[in-house]
Amino acid sequence: MDISKEAEEPVFNDEQLEKIEISLLLEGIYQLYGYDFRNYIYSSMRRRIRHRIRIENLSNISALLEKVLHDYQVMERLFADFCIHVTEMFRDPDFFLTLRTRILPVLKDKPIIRIWSAGCASGEEVFSMAILLYEEGLHDKTMIYATDMSDKIINKAKQGVFPLSRMKLYTQNYINSGGARSFSDYYKVVDDKAIFTPCLGRKVIYAQHNLASDESFNEFDIIICRNVLIYFNRVLQEKVHKLFYDSLCVQGFLGLGNKETLDFSDVAHCYDNVDIKEKIYRKLK
């Protein structure tokens, strides 16, 4: 063997280098700030990272990593890119109609009902659930635990203030979900904002919780996590499904988004399909 021969220089294409840089960036964020995006869908992370590079006028991902490690303001802006929230009140009205007609009646005799809204975003889903509980006479004995990984979005959710321009859509969603009252009774108008009555938030506990890294913190009768898992790869989805399984009481209900499923999870056999279309499951064991 000719030990004097120098090792050949490794050759990487642009795609391989980009994957390495993104891996280093996400690892750096996790090590320094504790935010774990390492098992989010790669294509989504790449798109949002590229967007931030353009906005910051940087040359490449490694330059973004340097900025993120030494400038927390840049980290905050990238974090906001990663945590884009798309939500609305009574989104997918048939889901809430199923909760109203098939799920809540099963729980009405329980002395205390605990609901976890995981990935609650800016609070539209939480207030939708509070209205539903109020109309079904269950509000006073129910605690809603509303969590998200972003402190800023949690603080926004607490306020119960939404754009007035969205109320026409939200009213129609409410009606389609089985609501029979005047939706405007639940809020007052101030300038261009709809401010929802504070009593709806009286039974809500808001807290920061990261589905990627945090553990179970209570036992729940209902867990709702809709359109969050679509951003996770299969490894992280499985971890979160195990978290939800550990957090649900036996005979508790899990509600997922319409593009999400339990079908490929290791805990799928522990659930019964309550409503296949609306992705509502019941824990059997």
Secondary structure, DSSP 8 states (H G I E B T S, - for coil): --TTS--------HHHHHHHHHHHHHHHHHHHH----TTB-HHHHHHHHHHHHHHHT-SSHHHHHHHHHH-HHHHHHHHHHHT-----TT-SHHHHHHIIIIIHHHHTT-S-EEEEEET-TTSHHHHHHHHHHHHTT-GGGEEEEEEES-HHHHHHHHHTEEEGGGHHHHHHHHHHTT--S-GGGGEEEETTEEEE-GGGGTTEEEEE--TTT----S-EEEEEE-SSGGGB-HHHHHHHHHHHHHHEEEEEEEEE-TT--STTSTTGGGEEEEETTTTEEEE--
